[in-house]
Amino acid sequence: MTPDTALWLAGIGIALAVPVTFMVANWVRKNVDHGEMRFGPDGKVIEDRDHGGE
């Protein structure tokens, strides 16, 4: 492998890293349940009883 080939491969890897990262982040945002936590005025977690443990 010549130094030029290594540089080309590194450049392609770097160029693909950013869009692939955003694609994965969007997939996670849409498909993973984040389970938001809410806090009351005393700083304790407010239990959300509506979802029944989903």
Predicted model as a PDB file, atoms N, CA, C, CB and O in Angstrom, pLDDT in the B-factor column:
MODEL        1                                                                  
ATOM      1  N   MET A   1       0.858  -1.178   0.000  1.00 72.00           N  
ATOM      2  CA  MET A   1       0.000   0.000   0.000  1.00 72.00           C  
ATOM      3  C   MET A   1       0.909   1.249   0.000  1.00 72.00           C  
ATOM      4  CB  MET A   1      -0.979  -0.006   1.248  1.00 72.00           C  
ATOM      5  O   MET A   1       1.798   1.382   0.842  1.00 72.00           O  
ATOM      6  N   THR A   2       0.676   2.121  -0.923  1.00 80.00           N  
ATOM      7  CA  THR A   2       1.489   3.333  -1.010  1.00 80.00           C  
ATOM      8  C   THR A   2       0.968   4.390  -0.039  1.00 80.00           C  
ATOM      9  CB  THR A   2       1.494   3.884  -2.453  1.00 80.00           C  
ATOM     10  O   THR A   2      -0.178   4.308   0.403  1.00 80.00           O  
ATOM     11  N   PRO A   3       1.779   5.363   0.292  1.00 81.00           N  
ATOM     12  CA  PRO A   3       1.293   6.439   1.183  1.00 81.00           C  
ATOM     13  C   PRO A   3       0.078   7.156   0.606  1.00 81.00           C  
ATOM     14  CB  PRO A   3       2.409   7.457   1.443  1.00 81.00           C  
ATOM     15  O   PRO A   3      -0.804   7.576   1.355  1.00 81.00           O  
ATOM     16  N   ASP A   4       0.019   7.301  -0.721  1.00 93.00           N  
ATOM     17  CA  ASP A   4      -1.156   7.940  -1.330  1.00 93.00           C  
ATOM     18  C   ASP A   4      -2.422   7.138  -1.067  1.00 93.00           C  
ATOM     19  CB  ASP A   4      -0.953   8.107  -2.840  1.00 93.00           C  
ATOM     20  O   ASP A   4      -3.472   7.702  -0.759  1.00 93.00           O  
ATOM     21  N   THR A   5      -2.316   5.815  -1.190  1.00 94.00           N  
ATOM     22  CA  THR A   5      -3.485   4.967  -0.943  1.00 94.00           C  
ATOM     23  C   THR A   5      -3.938   5.104   0.502  1.00 94.00           C  
ATOM     24  CB  THR A   5      -3.169   3.491  -1.266  1.00 94.00           C  
ATOM     25  O   THR A   5      -5.135   5.188   0.778  1.00 94.00           O  
ATOM     26  N   ALA A   6      -2.993   5.127   1.413  1.00 92.00           N  
ATOM     27  CA  ALA A   6      -3.348   5.263   2.832  1.00 92.00           C  
ATOM     28  C   ALA A   6      -4.025   6.607   3.087  1.00 92.00           C  
ATOM     29  CB  ALA A   6      -2.092   5.121   3.724  1.00 92.00           C  
ATOM     30  O   ALA A   6      -4.993   6.678   3.843  1.00 92.00           O  
ATOM     31  N   LEU A   7      -3.529   7.658   2.469  1.00 95.00           N  
ATOM     32  CA  LEU A   7      -4.143   8.975   2.642  1.00 95.00           C  
ATOM     33  C   LEU A   7      -5.547   9.014   2.055  1.00 95.00           C  
ATOM     34  CB  LEU A   7      -3.279  10.055   1.995  1.00 95.00           C  
ATOM     35  O   LEU A   7      -6.455   9.593   2.653  1.00 95.00           O  
ATOM     36  N   TRP A   8      -5.733   8.400   0.882  1.00 95.00           N  
ATOM     37  CA  TRP A   8      -7.066   8.344   0.284  1.00 95.00           C  
ATOM     38  C   TRP A   8      -8.034   7.596   1.192  1.00 95.00           C  
ATOM     39  CB  TRP A   8      -7.010   7.674  -1.095  1.00 95.00           C  
ATOM     40  O   TRP A   8      -9.158   8.046   1.413  1.00 95.00           O  
ATOM     41  N   LEU A   9      -7.598   6.459   1.715  1.00 95.00           N  
ATOM     42  CA  LEU A   9      -8.481   5.681   2.593  1.00 95.00           C  
ATOM     43  C   LEU A   9      -8.811   6.454   3.867  1.00 95.00           C  
ATOM     44  CB  LEU A   9      -7.831   4.336   2.950  1.00 95.00           C  
ATOM     45  O   LEU A   9      -9.950   6.424   4.333  1.00 95.00           O  
ATOM     46  N   ALA A  10      -7.823   7.145   4.432  1.00 95.00           N  
ATOM     47  CA  ALA A  10      -8.076   7.948   5.621  1.00 95.00           C  
ATOM     48  C   ALA A  10      -9.054   9.083   5.315  1.00 95.00           C  
ATOM     49  CB  ALA A  10      -6.761   8.514   6.172  1.00 95.00           C  
ATOM     50  O   ALA A  10      -9.959   9.354   6.105  1.00 95.00           O  
ATOM     51  N   GLY A  11      -8.875   9.737   4.183  1.00 95.00           N  
ATOM     52  CA  GLY A  11      -9.774  10.823   3.791  1.00 95.00           C  
ATOM     53  C   GLY A  11     -11.199  10.352   3.587  1.00 95.00           C  
ATOM     54  O   GLY A  11     -12.148  11.010   4.015  1.00 95.00           O  
ATOM     55  N   ILE A  12     -11.347   9.202   2.928  1.00 96.00           N  
ATOM     56  CA  ILE A  12     -12.691   8.648   2.712  1.00 96.00           C  
ATOM     57  C   ILE A  12     -13.325   8.282   4.050  1.00 96.00           C  
ATOM     58  CB  ILE A  12     -12.633   7.403   1.786  1.00 96.00           C  
ATOM     59  O   ILE A  12     -14.512   8.529   4.267  1.00 96.00           O  
ATOM     60  N   GLY A  13     -12.533   7.692   4.947  1.00 96.00           N  
ATOM     61  CA  GLY A  13     -13.054   7.331   6.267  1.00 96.00           C  
ATOM     62  C   GLY A  13     -13.517   8.543   7.044  1.00 96.00           C  
ATOM     63  O   GLY A  13     -14.580   8.523   7.665  1.00 96.00           O  
ATOM     64  N   ILE A  14     -12.718   9.603   7.010  1.00 95.00           N  
ATOM     65  CA  ILE A  14     -13.094  10.836   7.717  1.00 95.00           C  
ATOM     66  C   ILE A  14     -14.331  11.459   7.081  1.00 95.00           C  
ATOM     67  CB  ILE A  14     -11.924  11.848   7.710  1.00 95.00           C  
ATOM     68  O   ILE A  14     -15.226  11.925   7.787  1.00 95.00           O  
ATOM     69  N   ALA A  15     -14.385  11.468   5.754  1.00 95.00           N  
ATOM     70  CA  ALA A  15     -15.531  12.065   5.059  1.00 95.00           C  
ATOM     71  C   ALA A  15     -16.822  11.305   5.356  1.00 95.00           C  
ATOM     72  CB  ALA A  15     -15.281  12.094   3.548  1.00 95.00           C  
ATOM     73  O   ALA A  15     -17.894  11.908   5.412  1.00 95.00           O  
ATOM     74  N   LEU A  16     -16.730   9.987   5.546  1.00 96.00           N  
ATOM     75  CA  LEU A  16     -17.927   9.195   5.831  1.00 96.00           C  
ATOM     76  C   LEU A  16     -18.304   9.203   7.308  1.00 96.00           C  
ATOM     77  CB  LEU A  16     -17.719   7.773   5.374  1.00 96.00           C  
ATOM     78  O   LEU A  16     -19.455   8.932   7.652  1.00 96.00           O  
ATOM     79  N   ALA A  17     -17.362   9.506   8.174  1.00 96.00           N  
ATOM     80  CA  ALA A  17     -17.621   9.412   9.614  1.00 96.00           C  
ATOM     81  C   ALA A  17     -18.719  10.371  10.060  1.00 96.00           C  
ATOM     82  CB  ALA A  17     -16.345   9.694  10.396  1.00 96.00           C  
ATOM     83  O   ALA A  17     -19.580   9.986  10.852  1.00 96.00           O  
ATOM     84  N   VAL A  18     -18.710  11.608   9.572  1.00 93.00           N  
ATOM     85  CA  VAL A  18     -19.692  12.603  10.022  1.00 93.00           C  
ATOM     86  C   VAL A  18     -21.109  12.235   9.581  1.00 93.00           C  
ATOM     87  CB  VAL A  18     -19.326  13.989   9.484  1.00 93.00           C  
ATOM     88  O   VAL A  18     -21.996  12.176  10.432  1.00 93.00           O  
ATOM     89  N   PRO A  19     -21.368  11.982   8.288  1.00 95.00           N  
ATOM     90  CA  PRO A  19     -22.748  11.627   7.921  1.00 95.00           C  
ATOM     91  C   PRO A  19     -23.228  10.322   8.559  1.00 95.00           C  
ATOM     92  CB  PRO A  19     -22.861  11.515   6.416  1.00 95.00           C  
ATOM     93  O   PRO A  19     -24.400  10.205   8.915  1.00 95.00           O  
ATOM     94  N   VAL A  20     -22.338   9.349   8.704  1.00 95.00           N  
ATOM     95  CA  VAL A  20     -22.742   8.092   9.340  1.00 95.00           C  
ATOM     96  C   VAL A  20     -23.099   8.339  10.804  1.00 95.00           C  
ATOM     97  CB  VAL A  20     -21.614   7.031   9.229  1.00 95.00           C  
ATOM     98  O   VAL A  20     -24.054   7.751  11.312  1.00 95.00           O  
ATOM     99  N   THR A  21     -22.353   9.192  11.478  1.00 95.00           N  
ATOM    100  CA  THR A  21     -22.654   9.529  12.870  1.00 95.00           C  
ATOM    101  C   THR A  21     -24.035  10.156  12.988  1.00 95.00           C  
ATOM    102  CB  THR A  21     -21.592  10.480  13.435  1.00 95.00           C  
ATOM    103  O   THR A  21     -24.803   9.803  13.883  1.00 95.00           O  
ATOM    104  N   PHE A  22     -24.357  11.089  12.086  1.00 95.00           N  
ATOM    105  CA  PHE A  22     -25.679  11.724  12.132  1.00 95.00           C  
ATOM    106  C   PHE A  22     -26.786  10.736  11.806  1.00 95.00           C  
ATOM    107  CB  PHE A  22     -25.737  12.899  11.165  1.00 95.00           C  
ATOM    108  O   PHE A  22     -27.866  10.804  12.392  1.00 95.00           O  
ATOM    109  N   MET A  23     -26.533   9.809  10.870  1.00 96.00           N  
ATOM    110  CA  MET A  23     -27.549   8.804  10.547  1.00 96.00           C  
ATOM    111  C   MET A  23     -27.833   7.921  11.763  1.00 96.00           C  
ATOM    112  CB  MET A  23     -27.094   7.936   9.350  1.00 96.00           C  
ATOM    113  O   MET A  23     -28.990   7.639  12.074  1.00 96.00           O  
ATOM    114  N   VAL A  24     -26.781   7.491  12.444  1.00 94.00           N  
ATOM    115  CA  VAL A  24     -26.961   6.654  13.630  1.00 94.00           C  
ATOM    116  C   VAL A  24     -27.671   7.440  14.733  1.00 94.00           C  
ATOM    117  CB  VAL A  24     -25.599   6.129  14.136  1.00 94.00           C  
ATOM    118  O   VAL A  24     -28.557   6.906  15.399  1.00 94.00           O  
ATOM    119  N   ALA A  25     -27.288   8.700  14.928  1.00 92.00           N  
ATOM    120  CA  ALA A  25     -27.927   9.527  15.966  1.00 92.00           C  
ATOM    121  C   ALA A  25     -29.415   9.714  15.676  1.00 92.00           C  
ATOM    122  CB  ALA A  25     -27.231  10.904  16.066  1.00 92.00           C  
ATOM    123  O   ALA A  25     -30.230   9.653  16.597  1.00 92.00           O  
ATOM    124  N   ASN A  26     -29.778   9.939  14.431  1.00 93.00           N  
ATOM    125  CA  ASN A  26     -31.192  10.094  14.078  1.00 93.00           C  
ATOM    126  C   ASN A  26     -31.949   8.792  14.295  1.00 93.00           C  
ATOM    127  CB  ASN A  26     -31.337  10.551  12.620  1.00 93.00           C  
ATOM    128  O   ASN A  26     -33.083   8.807  14.775  1.00 93.00           O  
ATOM    129  N   TRP A  27     -31.331   7.660  13.943  1.00 90.00           N  
ATOM    130  CA  TRP A  27     -31.990   6.365  14.153  1.00 90.00           C  
ATOM    131  C   TRP A  27     -32.242   6.148  15.643  1.00 90.00           C  
ATOM    132  CB  TRP A  27     -31.132   5.206  13.573  1.00 90.00           C  
ATOM    133  O   TRP A  27     -33.327   5.724  16.040  1.00 90.00           O  
ATOM    134  N   VAL A  28     -31.230   6.441  16.468  1.00 88.00           N  
ATOM    135  CA  VAL A  28     -31.377   6.261  17.910  1.00 88.00           C  
ATOM    136  C   VAL A  28     -32.473   7.178  18.442  1.00 88.00           C  
ATOM    137  CB  VAL A  28     -30.040   6.537  18.636  1.00 88.00           C  
ATOM    138  O   VAL A  28     -33.294   6.756  19.256  1.00 88.00           O  
ATOM    139  N   ARG A  29     -32.492   8.437  17.986  1.00 86.00           N  
ATOM    140  CA  ARG A  29     -33.492   9.400  18.461  1.00 86.00           C  
ATOM    141  C   ARG A  29     -34.895   8.927  18.143  1.00 86.00           C  
ATOM    142  CB  ARG A  29     -33.255  10.777  17.839  1.00 86.00           C  
ATOM    143  O   ARG A  29     -35.806   9.102  18.953  1.00 86.00           O  
ATOM    144  N   LYS A  30     -35.086   8.324  16.965  1.00 87.00           N  
ATOM    145  CA  LYS A  30     -36.431   7.913  16.549  1.00 87.00           C  
ATOM    146  C   LYS A  30     -36.837   6.553  17.113  1.00 87.00           C  
ATOM    147  CB  LYS A  30     -36.511   7.875  15.040  1.00 87.00           C  
ATOM    148  O   LYS A  30     -38.028   6.318  17.320  1.00 87.00           O  
ATOM    149  N   ASN A  31     -35.891   5.653  17.369  1.00 85.00           N  
ATOM    150  CA  ASN A  31     -36.226   4.267  17.672  1.00 85.00           C  
ATOM    151  C   ASN A  31     -35.934   3.814  19.094  1.00 85.00           C  
ATOM    152  CB  ASN A  31     -35.508   3.396  16.751  1.00 85.00           C  
ATOM    153  O   ASN A  31     -36.306   2.701  19.465  1.00 85.00           O  
ATOM    154  N   VAL A  32     -35.278   4.642  19.899  1.00 80.00           N  
ATOM    155  CA  VAL A  32     -34.951   4.242  21.259  1.00 80.00           C  
ATOM    156  C   VAL A  32     -35.813   5.047  22.225  1.00 80.00           C  
ATOM    157  CB  VAL A  32     -33.436   4.446  21.556  1.00 80.00           C  
ATOM    158  O   VAL A  32     -35.904   6.270  22.122  1.00 80.00           O  
ATOM    159  N   ASP A  33     -36.441   4.346  23.161  1.00 74.00           N  
ATOM    160  CA  ASP A  33     -37.271   5.012  24.167  1.00 74.00           C  
ATOM    161  C   ASP A  33     -36.359   5.667  25.187  1.00 74.00           C  
ATOM    162  CB  ASP A  33     -38.248   4.007  24.858  1.00 74.00           C  
ATOM    163  O   ASP A  33     -35.592   4.988  25.869  1.00 74.00           O  
ATOM    164  N   HIS A  34     -36.441   6.980  25.292  1.00 70.00           N  
ATOM    165  CA  HIS A  34     -35.533   7.706  26.167  1.00 70.00           C  
ATOM    166  C   HIS A  34     -36.054   7.814  27.591  1.00 70.00           C  
ATOM    167  CB  HIS A  34     -35.283   9.079  25.617  1.00 70.00           C  
ATOM    168  O   HIS A  34     -35.268   8.035  28.513  1.00 70.00           O  
ATOM    169  N   GLY A  35     -37.358   7.664  27.796  1.00 72.00           N  
ATOM    170  CA  GLY A  35     -37.923   7.702  29.133  1.00 72.00           C  
ATOM    171  C   GLY A  35     -37.568   8.976  29.890  1.00 72.00           C  
ATOM    172  O   GLY A  35     -36.739   8.960  30.799  1.00 72.00           O  
ATOM    173  N   GLU A  36     -38.198  10.068  29.510  1.00 75.00           N  
ATOM    174  CA  GLU A  36     -37.873  11.356  30.135  1.00 75.00           C  
ATOM    175  C   GLU A  36     -38.154  11.321  31.633  1.00 75.00           C  
ATOM    176  CB  GLU A  36     -38.672  12.494  29.476  1.00 75.00           C  
ATOM    177  O   GLU A  36     -39.144  10.746  32.086  1.00 75.00           O  
ATOM    178  N   MET A  37     -37.263  11.947  32.384  1.00 74.00           N  
ATOM    179  CA  MET A  37     -37.464  12.067  33.824  1.00 74.00           C  
ATOM    180  C   MET A  37     -37.883  13.502  34.135  1.00 74.00           C  
ATOM    181  CB  MET A  37     -36.168  11.674  34.613  1.00 74.00           C  
ATOM    182  O   MET A  37     -37.341  14.457  33.578  1.00 74.00           O  
ATOM    183  N   ARG A  38     -38.862  13.636  35.035  1.00 79.00           N  
ATOM    184  CA  ARG A  38     -39.296  14.966  35.458  1.00 79.00           C  
ATOM    185  C   ARG A  38     -39.003  15.115  36.934  1.00 79.00           C  
ATOM    186  CB  ARG A  38     -40.808  15.195  35.164  1.00 79.00           C  
ATOM    187  O   ARG A  38     -39.132  14.166  37.708  1.00 79.00           O  
ATOM    188  N   PHE A  39     -38.608  16.319  37.315  1.00 81.00           N  
ATOM    189  CA  PHE A  39     -38.254  16.578  38.699  1.00 81.00           C  
ATOM    190  C   PHE A  39     -39.197  17.619  39.294  1.00 81.00           C  
ATOM    191  CB  PHE A  39     -36.795  17.046  38.806  1.00 81.00           C  
ATOM    192  O   PHE A  39     -39.539  18.607  38.645  1.00 81.00           O  
ATOM    193  N   GLY A  40     -39.606  17.387  40.520  1.00 81.00           N  
ATOM    194  CA  GLY A  40     -40.467  18.325  41.230  1.00 81.00           C  
ATOM    195  C   GLY A  40     -39.649  19.441  41.856  1.00 81.00           C  
ATOM    196  O   GLY A  40     -38.424  19.465  41.744  1.00 81.00           O  
ATOM    197  N   PRO A  41     -40.343  20.373  42.521  1.00 85.00           N  
ATOM    198  CA  PRO A  41     -39.656  21.513  43.136  1.00 85.00           C  
ATOM    199  C   PRO A  41     -38.678  21.102  44.239  1.00 85.00           C  
ATOM    200  CB  PRO A  41     -40.675  22.475  43.702  1.00 85.00           C  
ATOM    201  O   PRO A  41     -37.762  21.855  44.570  1.00 85.00           O  
ATOM    202  N   ASP A  42     -38.874  19.898  44.813  1.00 86.00           N  
ATOM    203  CA  ASP A  42     -37.964  19.442  45.866  1.00 86.00           C  
ATOM    204  C   ASP A  42     -36.757  18.699  45.290  1.00 86.00           C  
ATOM    205  CB  ASP A  42     -38.708  18.540  46.849  1.00 86.00           C  
ATOM    206  O   ASP A  42     -35.893  18.242  46.038  1.00 86.00           O  
ATOM    207  N   GLY A  43     -36.700  18.580  43.961  1.00 79.00           N  
ATOM    208  CA  GLY A  43     -35.573  17.911  43.318  1.00 79.00           C  
ATOM    209  C   GLY A  43     -35.734  16.414  43.187  1.00 79.00           C  
ATOM    210  O   GLY A  43     -34.844  15.740  42.668  1.00 79.00           O  
ATOM    211  N   LYS A  44     -36.856  15.877  43.648  1.00 82.00           N  
ATOM    212  CA  LYS A  44     -37.088  14.438  43.535  1.00 82.00           C  
ATOM    213  C   LYS A  44     -37.776  14.122  42.216  1.00 82.00           C  
ATOM    214  CB  LYS A  44     -37.933  13.924  44.717  1.00 82.00           C  
ATOM    215  O   LYS A  44     -38.466  14.968  41.647  1.00 82.00           O  
ATOM    216  N   VAL A  45     -37.582  12.888  41.728  1.00 80.00           N  
ATOM    217  CA  VAL A  45     -38.164  12.468  40.456  1.00 80.00           C  
ATOM    218  C   VAL A  45     -39.674  12.327  40.611  1.00 80.00           C  
ATOM    219  CB  VAL A  45     -37.537  11.133  39.973  1.00 80.00           C  
ATOM    220  O   VAL A  45     -40.157  11.741  41.581  1.00 80.00           O  
ATOM    221  N   ILE A  46     -40.417  12.873  39.642  1.00 78.00           N  
ATOM    222  CA  ILE A  46     -41.871  12.710  39.604  1.00 78.00           C  
ATOM    223  C   ILE A  46     -42.159  11.418  38.852  1.00 78.00           C  
ATOM    224  CB  ILE A  46     -42.584  13.947  38.922  1.00 78.00           C  
ATOM    225  O   ILE A  46     -41.804  11.280  37.681  1.00 78.00           O  
ATOM    226  N   GLU A  47     -42.801  10.479  39.527  1.00 75.00           N  
ATOM    227  CA  GLU A  47     -43.134   9.202  38.893  1.00 75.00           C  
ATOM    228  C   GLU A  47     -44.297   9.419  37.919  1.00 75.00           C  
ATOM    229  CB  GLU A  47     -43.499   8.120  39.967  1.00 75.00           C  
ATOM    230  O   GLU A  47     -45.305  10.033  38.269  1.00 75.00           O  
ATOM    231  N   ASP A  48     -44.142   8.909  36.698  1.00 64.00           N  
ATOM    232  CA  ASP A  48     -45.200   9.028  35.692  1.00 64.00           C  
ATOM    233  C   ASP A  48     -46.008   7.729  35.722  1.00 64.00           C  
ATOM    234  CB  ASP A  48     -44.605   9.306  34.249  1.00 64.00           C  
ATOM    235  O   ASP A  48     -45.568   6.703  35.204  1.00 64.00           O  
ATOM    236  N   ARG A  49     -47.180   7.784  36.327  1.00 62.00           N  
ATOM    237  CA  ARG A  49     -47.994   6.574  36.512  1.00 62.00           C  
ATOM    238  C   ARG A  49     -48.853   6.270  35.283  1.00 62.00           C  
ATOM    239  CB  ARG A  49     -48.892   6.728  37.743  1.00 62.00           C  
ATOM    240  O   ARG A  49     -49.452   5.196  35.213  1.00 62.00           O  
ATOM    241  N   ASP A  50     -48.929   7.184  34.314  1.00 56.00           N  
ATOM    242  CA  ASP A  50     -49.846   6.993  33.176  1.00 56.00           C  
ATOM    243  C   ASP A  50     -49.418   5.868  32.256  1.00 56.00           C  
ATOM    244  CB  ASP A  50     -49.956   8.267  32.378  1.00 56.00           C  
ATOM    245  O   ASP A  50     -50.270   5.220  31.649  1.00 56.00           O  
ATOM    246  N   HIS A  51     -48.113   5.615  32.134  1.00 52.00           N  
ATOM    247  CA  HIS A  51     -47.645   4.637  31.152  1.00 52.00           C  
ATOM    248  C   HIS A  51     -47.659   3.208  31.661  1.00 52.00           C  
ATOM    249  CB  HIS A  51     -46.264   4.985  30.716  1.00 52.00           C  
ATOM    250  O   HIS A  51     -47.530   2.277  30.866  1.00 52.00           O  
ATOM    251  N   GLY A  52     -47.808   3.011  32.931  1.00 48.00           N  
ATOM    252  CA  GLY A  52     -47.914   1.660  33.466  1.00 48.00           C  
ATOM    253  C   GLY A  52     -46.648   0.847  33.271  1.00 48.00           C  
ATOM    254  O   GLY A  52     -46.738  -0.364  33.070  1.00 48.00           O  
ATOM    255  N   GLY A  53     -45.493   1.448  33.319  1.00 48.00           N  
ATOM    256  CA  GLY A  53     -44.233   0.712  33.251  1.00 48.00           C  
ATOM    257  C   GLY A  53     -43.808   0.319  31.855  1.00 48.00           C  
ATOM    258  O   GLY A  53     -43.078  -0.658  31.692  1.00 48.00           O  
ATOM    259  N   GLU A  54     -44.237   1.040  30.856  1.00 47.00           N  
ATOM    260  CA  GLU A  54     -43.823   0.726  29.476  1.00 47.00           C  
ATOM    261  C   GLU A  54     -42.366   0.942  29.286  1.00 47.00           C  
ATOM    262  CB  GLU A  54     -44.585   1.557  28.477  1.00 47.00           C  
ATOM    263  O   GLU A  54     -41.848   0.728  28.190  1.00 47.00           O  
TER     264      GLU A  54                                                      
ENDMDL                                                                          
END                                                                             
